[in-house]
Amino acid sequence: MALFQSEDIMKALLAKLYSIVNGGDDFAPANKNNFVSWVMPGMPISPDDLTFLAKGFNGKDASETRDLVRKAADFALFTDLVPDPTAVYNMKQGQTIDRNSQESLSRIYGNILKFAKVTNLEPTAAEKAKLDKFQKLLYAIQTDTDPITDEQTTHSVPTPLMQAYTAGEQAYEDAALLYNGKRINAVASDDKAAVIDFDTNAGIYRNKVKSAMNAWTSAGHKNDVEEMQAYIAQVTGRSMASWFAGLRDNYDKAVYTEGDLDITFYPVRIFPPNFYSQPWQNFYFKDSSMATHTDSSSTAWGVSGGVNFGLWKASAGASGSTDRQNANFKSSSFNISFDLAQVKILRPWFGTELFSCQGWKLDPGTWKFGDPQLSNGKTPPQGSFIAYSTNMIFIRNLKIDFDKATWQSSDVHKQLATSASVGWGPFTLKGNYSSNSASHDFQSTDTGSGVSCAGMQLIGFVNRLVGTCPNPDPKAKFD
């Protein structure tokens, strides 16, 4: 009878999950510019923490409005990070450990807009008119009135055209996520129902991907939006002065202040905003799938950087210190399942097209924030700004079952009853978390052979590499 190490189980599980999230065949190919960073352990998030996504800042009174702003500030500051280039990283396998690099995405972006040198070849009047038209087709200026002070603020928001593009992109990613899950379950497990399902319905799942792409192309205006973005990149690559001014204006108008703590932040939203009330995809991983995903190249990346995928505990003592203990045990069987959702991160103030333009650079004489080469574009990349997050990976209804006798005798079983917090890889099983607005307990149930945890938690990010940044055209002339 085979015995499975809990750490090896987690590495194989993440290999399967990565394949589903990032794709892997001709119908839903993996994006080579993306990589996944796992949050170790997962971060519990309640739907109540995200009420601002649906309501905005339109509370029924001043108290609710302040609460919505506080929640938006918490979320924006949490997602305002740059993936740490020193984390365990392997570009070939596309996985890493999520760590805050201490670099703020909004701050780096703002400094680029403020201190970059740009090309000085002015576009023609016709090109300027076309640029202005395209920019207004993609983003509009919205004016909001503070219900408390009556102060008016303006900021950039996606137009209906851009919203349709984003909705089409999300629908395609959802269809690809479903197809990848069905395909991998059929290929890499002994689940008879999964094999029959995919053998019978593979064409339907592939057609969902094709249909989603067609809808993104037609109703979502995929080609139109991307052609406009490409034109903006092309023309502003010759003269970026006016375009940079527009980016700075959008950036400056987007900033908000959370009044109680006097915190400034740049709002971040999620699409779809009510994802937590929609159906999620089911994910499962069994002992019979272990061999397939252990042999997968996506599990070959190293864990030598102090990372341990075994179970661990963190207990706050009387001194306020945190004690972490790794625990790894063997089980003759296991079964893990949870509901999975991947959602898109929206930052209307963040012009990602900037990183495909070759009409700007950072001069050591004016750039006072470290190395002006923010990313060297190599594998693995090095620099203070190698990527930015584009999607968040959430799970809920986590269920983990091991061999009953092994579980009952394991140290982890004891930790679950006595420790303040317990986690396994990117999963939080027990703990307490708090924000500016509330404090919550995150609990699981001991099932006798494992644990069951219904709460929602964030377990990872999908990140987009910026490549070589900045990457000015050698022939460009700069002011």
Secondary structure, DSSP 8 states (H G I E B T S, - for coil): ---EEHHHHHHHHHHHHHHHHH--SSSS---TTEEEEEEEEEEE--GGGGHHHHHTT--SSHHHHHHHHHHHHHHHHHH---B-TTSSEETTTTEEE--B-S--HHHHHHHHHHH-EEBB----HHHHHHHHHHHHHHEEEEEEE-TTT--EEEEEEE-HHHHHHHHHHHHHHHHHHHHHHHHHHHHSS--HHHHHHHHHHHHHHHHHHHHHHHHHHHTT-HHHHHHHHHHHHHHHHHB-HHHHHHHHHHHHHH-EEETTTTEEE---EEESTTGGGS--EEEEEEGGGHHHHHSSGGG-S---SS---SEEEEEE-TTS-EEEEEE--EES-EEEEEEEEEEEEE-TT--GGGGG--SEE--TTT--SS-S-SEE--SS--SS--EEEEEEEEEEEEEEEE-HHHHHHSHHHHHHHH-S-EEETTEEEEEEEE-SS-EEEE--EE-SSEEEE-S-EEEEEEEEE--EES---TT--B-
